[in-house]
């Protein structure tokens, strides 16, 4: 069987971007404070990631307001619920990606949609569009591509975790399968992939923060991915690798702050 993930990993610019990101993650994982306070770093990373993910959905709230529970915005609350449950979903993501995606959407959209719509693919062409992607694909196409993605996630691949996570992220954003909260779900699924594939097993990095820092290029890179061209896909994966690199640096700064007390 062919290995489409590995094919993407070999696109121009991708190996170099992945190597830089992996070096940044390795520097983070080598920080001595993680020997005794890794859980605290993971928790802070999750908080910062949730805040950044909400901002990418169009709801920017200062970090300290999020930390203090001073906002009831449904986007922020959804991002926080998703972030809090990522660890519990790691095993489900590995065995049953579609089930994990449904659960992520239930968490993300609990305050925004009717209960009957939670965790269910959208039945029409209506979807929120914070990245200005335009009209989404029809539901039948979404279902077919989700099936393909789920199948691909169960095959053996030689591709780096960053490449697989980028494809997961790109597909879910391009498809917008649920119609609301898809960005939160996509970024969470990408982070789950980095955990599941062994790059960041304790979920210390905050790639959502990296994507927020690269926000000006986020939508454009995704539109390139949606074209399906080697150039567009390669650019998107390199963009995601840079976000992981920046997210690792963010977590490293958290480690240093903990060191200083």
MARKOL-155898 format. One line per field, with one value per residue: x, y, z of N, C-alpha, C in turn; residue number from 1. Coordinates in Angstrom, 3 decimals. Layout:
# residues N
nc1: [X,...]
nc2: [Y,...]
nc3: [Z,...]
cac1: [X,...]
cac2: [Y,...]
cac3: [Z,...]
cc1: [X,...]
cc2: [Y,...]
cc3: [Z,...]
n: [NUM,...]
# end
This chain:
# residues 261
nc1: [0.847,0.494,2.057,0.708,1.141,3.910,4.680,3.896,5.611,7.993,7.882,9.068,10.814,9.483,10.877,12.948,11.557,10.184,12.347,13.407,11.291,11.216,13.683,13.229,11.224,12.639,14.518,12.823,11.804,14.045,14.360,15.207,13.321,11.122,11.382,10.175,7.977,6.341,3.607,2.472,3.487,2.283,-0.390,-0.412,0.337,-1.898,-3.891,-2.990,-3.028,-5.778,-6.810,-5.574,-6.662,-9.354,-9.093,-8.311,-10.692,-11.993,-12.561,-11.001,-9.534,-7.949,-5.210,-5.075,-7.693,-8.940,-7.621,-8.529,-11.189,-12.996,-14.634,-17.530,-17.871,-19.059,-17.313,-14.765,-15.183,-15.797,-13.347,-11.756,-12.935,-12.428,-9.623,-9.151,-9.897,-8.284,-6.227,-7.669,-8.780,-6.857,-6.386,-8.750,-8.597,-6.491,-7.549,-10.155,-10.755,-12.954,-14.883,-13.594,-13.445,-16.142,-16.654,-14.945,-16.247,-18.693,-17.767,-16.675,-18.846,-20.923,-22.177,-23.229,-24.788,-27.831,-28.575,-29.067,-27.524,-24.927,-21.763,-22.418,-22.126,-22.518,-25.678,-26.037,-24.931,-24.048,-21.775,-19.661,-17.141,-14.423,-11.885,-12.284,-12.782,-14.677,-17.509,-18.400,-17.596,-20.103,-22.225,-22.083,-19.607,-17.966,-18.387,-17.296,-14.582,-13.851,-14.036,-11.919,-9.748,-9.869,-9.347,-6.730,-5.369,-5.088,-3.221,0.144,2.854,5.745,6.024,6.798,5.441,4.631,3.954,1.736,-0.019,-0.385,-1.743,-4.109,-5.104,-5.337,-7.187,-9.510,-10.056,-10.436,-12.675,-14.589,-16.451,-18.515,-19.700,-19.798,-17.410,-15.339,-12.660,-11.586,-11.900,-10.274,-7.692,-7.345,-7.432,-5.137,-3.225,-3.672,-2.723,0.028,0.623,-0.203,1.437,3.903,5.640,5.227,4.498,3.465,1.976,3.094,3.851,2.535,1.025,-1.161,-0.760,1.399,0.145,-1.551,0.294,1.234,-0.914,-1.569,-0.809,-2.173,-4.858,-4.366,-2.392,-3.880,-5.805,-4.142,-3.489,-5.997,-6.193,-4.930,-2.588,0.895,2.607,0.898,0.068,2.547,3.389,1.466,1.992,4.585,4.031,2.497,4.459,6.151,4.462,4.360,7.021,7.127,5.256,6.573,8.644,7.149,6.270,8.737,9.431,7.561,8.565,10.977,9.968,8.762,11.056,12.199,10.470]
nc2: [-1.189,2.246,5.114,7.852,9.894,9.831,10.579,13.265,14.171,14.338,16.545,19.616,21.713,20.779,18.693,20.205,22.137,20.474,19.331,21.552,22.112,19.737,19.844,22.032,21.005,18.917,20.374,21.535,19.220,18.406,20.064,20.652,21.104,19.661,17.187,17.141,18.807,18.490,18.062,20.460,22.199,21.127,21.675,24.478,24.930,23.834,25.635,28.029,27.213,26.761,29.333,30.597,29.117,29.805,32.510,32.351,31.571,33.887,35.074,36.862,36.878,38.189,36.386,36.208,36.713,34.449,32.546,33.248,32.587,34.494,34.892,33.983,33.311,31.306,30.210,30.397,28.898,26.442,25.826,25.561,23.337,21.338,21.345,20.486,17.830,16.459,14.640,12.419,11.558,10.512,7.742,6.936,8.458,7.193,4.648,4.993,7.360,8.849,8.687,10.047,12.604,13.299,13.464,15.577,17.654,17.730,18.676,21.150,22.608,22.669,24.806,26.255,25.052,23.207,20.266,18.021,18.486,18.190,16.759,15.668,15.371,18.212,18.918,20.393,23.086,25.065,26.821,28.221,30.721,31.732,31.959,32.799,31.067,30.526,29.003,25.928,22.410,20.127,18.055,15.263,14.959,15.673,13.571,11.428,12.147,12.285,9.612,8.600,9.933,8.883,6.190,6.386,7.142,4.804,3.236,1.992,4.221,5.985,8.612,11.706,12.723,15.394,15.945,14.244,15.287,17.832,17.274,16.143,18.387,20.233,18.912,18.796,21.487,22.338,20.858,21.501,19.933,19.955,22.427,24.368,25.514,24.120,24.813,24.755,22.034,20.938,21.902,20.742,18.021,17.868,18.363,16.128,14.195,14.714,13.924,11.216,10.131,10.268,12.477,14.520,13.414,14.140,16.339,18.985,21.095,24.077,24.375,25.799,28.384,29.037,29.019,31.181,33.238,33.178,34.064,35.788,34.418,32.079,31.442,31.810,29.897,27.621,27.757,27.258,24.604,23.451,23.483,21.221,20.912,19.988,22.101,23.784,22.047,21.381,23.879,24.385,22.308,22.984,25.441,24.573,23.118,25.187,26.450,24.507,24.605,27.236,26.892,25.096,26.719,28.543,26.901,26.299,28.783,28.910,26.890,28.109,30.289,28.981,27.977,30.302,30.862]
nc3: [0.000,-0.774,0.745,1.566,3.443,3.798,1.258,1.245,3.219,1.902,0.259,-1.278,0.953,3.203,4.759,5.940,7.459,9.236,10.585,11.936,13.668,15.141,16.429,18.109,19.762,20.951,22.421,24.272,25.586,26.889,29.048,32.402,34.418,33.810,34.885,37.338,37.239,35.039,34.659,35.461,33.550,31.274,31.891,31.879,29.251,27.982,28.787,27.586,24.958,24.563,24.883,22.691,20.566,20.718,20.112,17.452,16.408,16.447,18.880,21.016,24.069,26.930,28.390,31.213,31.962,30.982,32.526,35.042,34.920,33.980,31.830,30.029,27.453,24.795,22.868,24.004,26.340,25.191,23.941,26.197,27.474,25.585,25.611,28.208,28.152,26.425,27.127,28.042,25.715,24.093,23.697,22.440,20.121,18.838,18.287,17.274,15.367,14.260,16.250,18.314,17.177,17.102,19.848,20.541,19.223,20.612,23.076,22.298,21.267,23.086,24.414,22.385,20.369,19.613,21.512,19.861,17.635,18.346,17.909,15.491,11.952,9.827,8.267,6.004,3.823,5.498,7.473,9.952,9.334,10.122,8.994,6.480,4.224,2.373,0.633,2.072,1.473,0.190,2.319,1.615,0.331,2.422,4.266,2.836,2.613,5.276,5.943,4.403,5.597,8.215,7.689,6.681,8.956,10.314,9.080,8.660,8.660,7.514,7.894,9.607,12.805,12.808,10.177,9.756,11.666,10.586,8.199,9.200,10.561,8.422,6.702,8.321,8.788,6.164,5.453,7.383,9.067,10.978,11.125,13.113,15.386,14.205,13.823,16.412,16.949,14.916,15.526,18.013,17.334,15.805,17.767,19.395,17.644,17.600,20.180,20.174,18.182,19.287,19.280,21.121,23.808,26.321,25.850,25.900,24.266,22.664,20.061,19.078,19.965,18.392,15.869,16.215,16.451,13.875,12.478,10.335,8.086,8.208,7.194,4.462,3.944,4.459,2.434,0.306,0.861,0.423,-2.326,-3.134,-4.532,-4.915,-4.174,-2.659,-0.575,0.549,1.442,3.412,5.290,6.056,7.222,9.431,10.764,11.517,13.333,15.347,16.131,17.183,19.191,20.853,21.727,23.188,25.302,26.369,27.372,29.397,31.066,31.839,33.241,35.406,36.563,37.516,39.481]
cac1: [0.000,1.263,2.098,0.519,1.763,5.339,4.822,3.823,6.803,9.118,7.674,10.091,10.710,8.878,11.844,13.689,10.643,9.937,13.570,13.493,10.278,11.622,14.775,12.643,10.541,13.675,15.063,11.812,11.723,15.263,14.436,15.306,12.166,10.107,11.555,9.305,6.812,5.823,2.149,2.148,3.785,1.223,-1.617,-0.261,0.301,-3.290,-4.607,-2.571,-3.511,-7.215,-7.011,-5.166,-7.609,-10.537,-8.757,-8.329,-12.109,-12.531,-12.866,-9.719,-9.689,-6.636,-4.909,-5.392,-9.148,-9.233,-7.099,-9.359,-12.578,-13.753,-15.428,-18.450,-18.068,-19.151,-16.140,-13.684,-15.529,-15.641,-11.925,-11.248,-13.401,-11.664,-8.255,-9.112,-10.183,-7.425,-5.525,-8.588,-9.182,-5.708,-6.557,-9.842,-8.087,-5.650,-8.335,-11.414,-10.679,-14.261,-15.528,-12.910,-13.854,-17.497,-16.551,-14.347,-17.269,-19.611,-17.121,-16.464,-20.074,-21.984,-22.877,-23.570,-25.709,-28.809,-27.980,-29.183,-26.522,-23.579,-21.055,-22.976,-21.735,-23.543,-26.572,-26.204,-23.712,-23.867,-20.651,-18.960,-15.980,-13.508,-10.689,-12.728,-12.482,-15.730,-18.546,-17.813,-17.987,-21.394,-22.102,-21.691,-18.164,-17.339,-18.431,-16.355,-13.201,-13.609,-13.772,-10.558,-8.807,-9.885,-8.640,-5.298,-4.791,-4.908,-2.182,1.520,3.489,7.079,6.009,6.908,4.183,4.248,3.307,0.420,-0.842,-0.718,-2.771,-5.340,-5.513,-5.756,-8.412,-10.661,-10.370,-10.951,-13.993,-15.530,-17.459,-19.620,-20.352,-19.504,-16.326,-14.455,-11.269,-11.212,-11.780,-9.126,-6.433,-7.251,-7.081,-3.723,-2.444,-3.784,-1.852,1.407,0.736,-0.349,2.560,5.119,6.490,5.011,3.587,2.836,1.261,3.754,3.917,1.286,1.026,-2.203,-0.122,2.172,-0.766,-2.017,1.402,1.330,-2.296,-1.680,-0.585,-2.915,-5.904,-3.799,-1.744,-4.934,-6.372,-3.186,-3.689,-7.267,-6.039,-4.441,-1.343,2.074,3.094,-0.008,0.124,3.847,3.414,0.656,2.696,5.689,3.402,2.164,5.716,6.616,3.600,4.840,8.285,6.809,4.575,7.599,9.329,6.228,6.335,10.062,9.350,6.829,9.534,11.906,9.230,8.644,12.386,12.432,9.531]
cac2: [0.000,3.483,5.866,9.245,10.786,9.888,11.378,14.670,14.481,14.586,17.720,20.651,22.572,20.126,18.069,21.222,22.724,19.454,19.184,22.694,21.928,18.623,20.344,22.887,20.124,18.206,21.314,21.635,17.982,18.252,21.027,19.899,21.272,18.670,15.982,17.186,19.683,18.387,18.187,21.886,22.790,20.666,22.407,25.857,24.851,23.610,26.895,28.974,26.691,26.998,30.765,30.893,28.496,30.665,33.738,32.017,31.494,35.244,35.546,37.095,37.242,38.148,35.125,36.239,36.594,33.030,31.835,33.558,32.215,35.743,34.978,32.878,33.201,29.884,29.769,30.213,27.775,25.224,25.556,25.086,21.964,20.475,21.259,19.730,16.412,15.861,13.473,11.289,11.156,10.032,6.342,6.884,9.003,6.178,3.487,5.346,8.804,9.467,8.794,11.119,13.874,13.591,13.894,16.914,18.629,17.852,19.542,22.488,23.312,22.388,26.041,27.013,24.353,22.315,18.958,17.077,18.792,17.993,15.557,15.155,16.134,19.185,18.353,21.320,23.807,26.181,26.661,29.450,30.856,32.754,32.075,33.280,30.013,30.458,27.974,24.614,21.268,19.537,17.002,13.956,14.995,15.701,12.217,10.574,12.504,11.884,8.170,8.408,10.377,7.904,4.992,6.685,7.222,3.457,2.507,2.250,5.244,6.419,10.076,12.284,13.098,16.759,15.882,13.637,16.261,18.920,16.786,16.076,19.775,20.821,18.274,19.168,22.890,22.456,20.232,22.068,18.868,20.139,23.701,25.305,25.038,23.209,25.177,24.224,20.581,20.635,22.144,19.712,16.748,17.968,18.195,14.712,13.425,14.880,13.086,9.813,9.691,10.234,13.668,15.303,12.506,14.770,17.531,20.145,22.208,24.820,24.780,26.791,29.689,29.263,29.389,32.543,34.127,33.156,34.198,36.477,33.459,30.850,31.192,31.705,28.586,26.610,27.799,26.548,23.169,23.028,23.293,19.864,20.903,19.741,23.369,24.233,21.125,21.540,25.150,24.223,21.473,23.799,26.413,23.876,22.801,26.417,26.668,23.594,25.174,28.371,26.363,24.529,27.851,29.066,26.013,26.468,30.003,28.536,26.188,29.085,31.070,28.134,27.923,31.555,30.902]
cac3: [0.000,-0.811,1.992,1.172,4.421,3.491,0.041,1.649,4.012,1.008,-0.586,-1.079,2.124,4.354,5.676,6.701,8.444,10.250,11.389,12.855,14.713,16.006,17.273,19.141,20.719,21.706,23.420,25.327,26.356,27.680,30.148,33.649,35.300,33.447,35.699,38.515,37.093,33.677,34.668,35.544,32.243,30.383,32.212,31.398,27.794,27.598,28.980,26.553,23.692,24.483,24.665,21.320,19.656,20.714,19.388,16.028,16.029,16.448,20.227,21.673,25.470,27.588,29.050,32.642,32.105,30.790,33.698,36.199,34.705,33.932,30.609,29.760,26.016,24.443,22.117,24.975,27.204,24.401,23.771,27.485,27.697,24.684,26.108,29.463,27.952,25.404,27.652,28.126,24.370,23.316,23.312,21.466,18.862,18.212,17.857,16.593,15.160,14.050,17.565,19.038,16.573,17.578,21.243,20.538,18.844,21.742,24.050,21.757,20.895,24.060,24.787,21.189,19.481,20.223,21.821,18.749,16.613,18.880,17.482,14.235,10.765,9.407,7.253,4.885,3.440,6.420,8.399,10.302,8.449,10.648,8.158,5.168,3.264,1.373,0.764,2.396,0.655,0.577,3.339,1.076,0.119,3.748,4.826,2.109,2.945,6.662,5.910,3.893,6.621,9.308,7.219,6.578,10.293,10.863,8.358,9.052,7.845,7.910,7.967,10.949,13.456,12.432,8.862,9.935,12.382,9.665,7.279,9.993,10.797,7.158,6.223,9.138,8.526,4.798,5.384,8.356,9.066,11.913,10.850,14.210,16.243,13.477,14.058,17.726,16.790,14.056,16.246,19.060,16.694,15.444,19.000,19.760,16.756,18.082,21.381,19.807,17.344,20.079,19.250,22.336,24.515,27.486,25.376,26.494,23.318,22.459,18.655,18.832,20.161,17.180,14.786,16.462,16.101,12.407,12.023,9.047,7.004,8.532,6.215,3.120,3.846,4.380,1.079,-0.534,1.104,-0.164,-3.777,-3.355,-5.304,-4.077,-3.618,-1.620,0.559,1.180,2.172,4.622,6.269,6.575,8.119,10.672,11.445,12.161,14.494,16.388,16.611,18.041,20.367,21.730,22.349,24.200,26.458,26.968,28.168,30.612,31.910,32.406,34.236,36.578,37.184,38.241,40.598]
cc1: [0.885,1.142,1.948,1.123,3.260,5.586,4.796,5.090,8.010,8.972,8.725,9.804,10.194,9.917,12.590,12.811,10.367,11.154,13.716,12.494,10.692,12.764,14.226,11.928,11.565,14.306,14.096,11.832,12.955,15.352,14.332,14.085,11.084,10.238,10.594,8.046,6.204,4.305,1.723,2.411,2.711,-0.068,-1.556,-0.293,-1.127,-4.102,-4.269,-3.049,-4.993,-7.503,-6.678,-6.154,-8.891,-10.282,-8.769,-9.746,-12.776,-12.876,-11.555,-9.955,-8.312,-6.433,-5.322,-6.896,-9.583,-8.803,-7.999,-10.822,-13.502,-14.551,-16.302,-18.695,-18.080,-17.959,-14.989,-13.957,-15.402,-14.192,-11.314,-11.691,-12.627,-10.257,-8.156,-9.270,-9.262,-6.719,-6.402,-8.971,-8.058,-5.901,-7.673,-9.383,-7.262,-6.491,-9.535,-11.469,-12.037,-15.004,-14.906,-13.313,-15.258,-17.466,-15.947,-15.396,-18.304,-19.035,-17.031,-17.757,-21.200,-22.799,-23.426,-24.647,-26.729,-28.169,-28.018,-28.122,-25.106,-22.982,-21.528,-22.492,-22.871,-24.393,-26.703,-24.880,-23.441,-22.718,-20.058,-17.639,-15.010,-12.257,-11.014,-12.346,-13.527,-16.704,-17.919,-18.278,-19.349,-21.198,-21.642,-20.191,-17.411,-17.278,-17.412,-14.915,-12.875,-13.325,-12.347,-9.531,-8.727,-9.143,-7.132,-4.628,-4.562,-3.804,-0.806,2.134,4.865,7.139,6.154,5.540,3.712,3.526,1.893,-0.520,-1.274,-1.804,-4.112,-5.934,-6.068,-7.049,-9.627,-11.039,-10.955,-12.379,-15.035,-16.720,-18.669,-20.364,-20.147,-18.411,-15.322,-12.978,-10.758,-10.989,-10.529,-7.809,-6.248,-6.855,-5.625,-2.838,-2.498,-2.862,-0.400,1.651,0.767,0.853,3.912,6.014,6.431,4.055,2.889,2.113,1.794,3.770,2.543,1.222,-0.056,-1.654,0.717,1.292,-1.306,-0.936,1.555,-0.020,-2.422,-1.539,-1.448,-3.951,-5.362,-3.121,-2.779,-5.586,-5.438,-3.315,-4.930,-7.186,-5.580,-3.167,-0.169,2.603,2.223,0.037,1.451,3.945,2.625,1.400,3.878,5.177,3.083,3.417,6.264,5.771,4.003,6.145,8.025,6.096,5.526,8.369,8.460,6.292,7.693,10.101,8.581,7.760,10.483,11.228,9.044,9.988,12.656,11.492,8.483]
cc2: [1.243,4.208,7.347,10.233,10.942,10.686,12.867,15.081,14.804,15.802,18.793,21.542,21.886,19.476,19.080,21.837,21.747,19.294,20.331,22.548,20.833,19.057,21.196,22.041,19.372,19.107,21.463,20.389,17.739,19.199,20.300,20.038,20.241,17.380,15.964,18.022,19.617,18.552,19.652,22.583,22.386,21.445,23.842,25.907,24.679,24.891,27.887,28.524,26.946,28.466,31.138,30.322,29.310,31.953,33.509,31.828,32.865,35.806,35.659,37.631,37.194,36.865,35.130,36.197,35.138,32.242,32.040,33.199,33.412,35.925,33.750,32.700,31.722,29.358,29.481,29.008,26.448,24.836,25.021,23.653,20.974,20.266,20.386,18.232,15.730,14.603,12.234,10.749,10.528,8.599,6.183,7.393,7.957,5.055,3.858,6.861,9.480,9.660,9.932,12.488,14.268,14.101,15.295,17.968,18.806,18.816,20.985,23.278,23.186,23.623,26.790,26.378,23.548,20.953,17.977,17.292,18.485,16.676,14.986,15.990,17.058,18.611,19.215,22.020,25.012,25.884,28.026,29.498,31.925,32.950,32.493,32.305,29.904,29.329,26.613,23.533,20.738,18.362,15.650,13.878,14.980,14.296,11.309,10.876,12.196,10.393,7.885,8.791,9.360,6.629,5.219,6.700,5.849,2.677,2.858,3.270,5.571,7.930,10.560,12.692,14.471,16.772,15.317,14.618,17.400,18.501,16.668,17.467,20.389,20.241,18.755,20.635,23.074,21.919,20.944,21.122,19.122,21.460,24.761,24.694,24.149,23.539,24.642,22.718,20.225,20.813,21.137,18.368,16.737,17.744,16.748,13.843,13.533,14.046,11.614,9.282,9.850,11.449,14.410,14.533,13.110,16.062,18.807,21.353,22.860,25.297,25.787,28.208,30.042,29.677,30.803,33.557,34.245,33.431,34.834,35.516,32.208,30.521,31.007,30.355,27.479,26.594,27.125,25.046,22.668,22.861,21.877,19.787,20.602,21.021,23.832,23.358,21.279,22.820,25.049,23.416,22.235,24.855,25.771,23.500,24.029,26.724,25.750,24.123,26.337,27.914,25.720,25.638,28.481,28.213,26.099,27.727,29.758,27.812,27.164,29.937,30.272,28.020,29.159,31.701,31.966]
cc3: [0.000,0.523,1.665,2.156,4.119,2.217,0.362,2.400,3.147,0.122,-0.291,0.125,3.370,5.269,6.540,7.795,9.577,11.158,12.384,13.999,15.681,16.932,18.419,20.199,21.567,22.768,24.585,26.204,27.223,28.858,31.491,34.544,35.008,34.241,36.877,38.336,35.692,33.634,34.717,34.215,31.236,30.619,31.713,29.877,27.296,27.709,27.874,25.170,23.506,24.208,23.226,20.311,19.572,19.942,17.882,15.505,16.071,17.802,21.008,23.080,26.119,28.383,30.513,32.894,31.929,32.028,34.916,36.049,34.591,32.655,30.454,28.276,25.608,23.658,23.077,25.858,26.463,24.219,25.068,27.777,26.837,25.218,27.347,29.245,26.940,25.903,27.688,26.757,23.559,22.835,22.270,20.113,18.116,17.604,16.984,16.373,14.993,15.382,18.377,18.487,17.048,19.017,21.339,20.182,19.945,22.777,23.561,21.640,21.900,24.421,23.580,20.324,20.267,20.469,20.658,17.677,17.067,18.402,16.172,13.059,10.334,8.265,6.000,4.605,4.329,7.377,8.711,9.549,8.940,9.801,6.724,4.054,2.168,1.635,1.049,1.432,1.105,1.517,2.794,0.851,1.450,4.332,4.153,2.499,4.399,6.754,5.443,4.947,7.762,8.920,7.169,7.949,10.927,10.156,8.905,8.106,8.401,8.113,9.405,11.495,13.012,11.094,9.000,10.623,11.468,8.688,7.997,10.165,9.515,6.634,7.016,8.945,7.136,4.707,6.243,8.550,9.952,11.717,11.908,15.062,15.547,13.678,15.383,17.633,15.997,14.795,17.379,18.475,16.266,16.669,19.491,18.916,17.189,19.333,20.991,19.037,18.023,20.019,20.575,23.247,25.724,27.131,26.028,25.560,23.180,21.007,18.308,18.993,18.939,16.018,14.974,16.114,14.588,11.746,10.638,7.877,7.123,7.453,4.812,2.920,3.734,3.001,0.090,-0.373,0.375,-1.681,-4.102,-4.161,-4.386,-3.432,-2.460,-0.388,1.302,1.985,3.465,5.678,6.873,7.544,9.466,11.464,12.157,13.395,15.647,16.990,17.567,19.315,21.359,22.448,23.433,25.466,27.149,27.825,29.462,31.578,32.595,33.483,35.527,37.317,38.028,39.435,40.434]
n: [1,2,3,4,5,6,7,8,9,10,11,12,13,14,15,16,17,18,19,20,21,22,23,24,25,26,27,28,29,30,31,32,33,34,35,36,37,38,39,40,41,42,43,44,45,46,47,48,49,50,51,52,53,54,55,56,57,58,59,60,61,62,63,64,65,66,67,68,69,70,71,72,73,74,75,76,77,78,79,80,81,82,83,84,85,86,87,88,89,90,91,92,93,94,95,96,97,98,99,100,101,102,103,104,105,106,107,108,109,110,111,112,113,114,115,116,117,118,119,120,121,122,123,124,125,126,127,128,129,130,131,132,133,134,135,136,137,138,139,140,141,142,143,144,145,146,147,148,149,150,151,152,153,154,155,156,157,158,159,160,161,162,163,164,165,166,167,168,169,170,171,172,173,174,175,176,177,178,179,180,181,182,183,184,185,186,187,188,189,190,191,192,193,194,195,196,197,198,199,200,201,202,203,204,205,206,207,208,209,210,211,212,213,214,215,216,217,218,219,220,221,222,223,224,225,226,227,228,229,230,231,232,233,234,235,236,237,238,239,240,241,242,243,244,245,246,247,248,249,250,251,252,253,254,255,256,257,258,259,260,261]
# end
